[in-house]
C-alpha cells in the first residue's frame, strides 16, 4: 500500500510542502486558463482550432499531397 498519505501526519513539514505545491499548481492552472481566454489570443486559438481540418497542412517530414 502507498505510504504517502501517512507522511504528512508523521512529518509536519511535509504537509506544509504539499500544501504549498498544491497552491502553486492551482495558481499555474488558473494563470494558464486566464491566458488562454484573453481576447488578444483569440486569433491564434481560432487558427490552431482549424489545423486538424486544414487540407493544406502537412506535418513536418510529411510528403505533400499532389
RODO-2510 file (C-alpha; in nm, 4 decimals, decimal comma):
residues 66
     n   res          X          Y          Z
     1     x     0,0000     0,0000     0,0000
     2     x     0,1132     0,3570    -0,0661
     3     x     0,2642     0,5173     0,2445
     4     x     0,2452     0,8728     0,1017
     5     x    -0,0860     0,9628     0,2756
     6     x     0,0746     0,8831     0,6133
     7     x     0,3769     1,1104     0,5578
     8     x     0,2071     1,4442     0,6442
     9     x     0,0955     1,3011     0,9806
    10     x     0,4464     1,1861     1,0728
    11     x     0,6396     1,4796     0,9228
    12     x     0,4772     1,8210     0,9835
    13     x     0,6929     1,9973     0,7230
    14     x     0,5762     1,7540     0,4547
    15     x     0,2136     1,8627     0,4959
    16     x     0,3214     2,2250     0,4543
    17     x     0,5246     2,1385     0,1458
    18     x     0,2323     1,9514    -0,0111
    19     x     0,0016     2,2451     0,0626
    20     x     0,2433     2,4923    -0,0983
    21     x     0,2843     2,2690    -0,4028
    22     x    -0,0935     2,2425    -0,4395
    23     x    -0,1281     2,6223    -0,4229
    24     x     0,1479     2,6715    -0,6826
    25     x    -0,0062     2,4188    -0,9234
    26     x    -0,3500     2,5730    -0,8779
    27     x    -0,2087     2,9211    -0,9492
    28     x    -0,0351     2,7902    -1,2637
    29     x    -0,3562     2,6279    -1,3845
    30     x    -0,5627     2,9412    -1,3236
    31     x    -0,2977     3,1592    -1,4924
    32     x    -0,2829     2,9303    -1,7947
    33     x    -0,6625     2,9260    -1,8231
    34     x    -0,6873     3,3056    -1,7998
    35     x    -0,4121     3,3449    -2,0606
    36     x    -0,5923     3,1079    -2,2993
    37     x    -0,9178     3,3077    -2,2728
    38     x    -0,7619     3,6532    -2,3169
    39     x    -0,9078     3,8405    -2,6157
    40     x    -0,5622     3,9037    -2,7644
    41     x    -0,5109     3,5262    -2,8054
    42     x    -0,8422     3,4697    -2,9843
    43     x    -0,6993     3,4824    -3,3390
    44     x    -0,4193     3,2344    -3,2604
    45     x    -0,6580     2,9966    -3,0849
    46     x    -0,9037     3,0058    -3,3759
    47     x    -0,6235     2,9332    -3,6248
    48     x    -0,4994     2,6453    -3,4098
    49     x    -0,8506     2,5025    -3,3795
    50     x    -0,8769     2,4823    -3,7595
    51     x    -0,5467     2,2961    -3,8104
    52     x    -0,6974     1,9442    -3,7967
    53     x    -0,9469     2,0424    -4,0675
    54     x    -0,6952     2,2123    -4,2953
    55     x    -0,6269     2,0021    -4,6053
    56     x    -0,3203     2,2057    -4,6997
    57     x    -0,1392     2,1456    -4,3706
    58     x     0,1467     1,8947    -4,3810
    59     x     0,3180     1,7646    -4,0722
    60     x     0,6959     1,8111    -4,0564
    61     x     0,8602     1,5486    -4,2747
    62     x     0,5339     1,4549    -4,4452
    63     x     0,5274     1,4428    -4,8240
    64     x     0,2751     1,6942    -4,9625
    65     x    -0,0318     1,5590    -5,1384
    66     x    -0,0391     1,6052    -5,5129
***
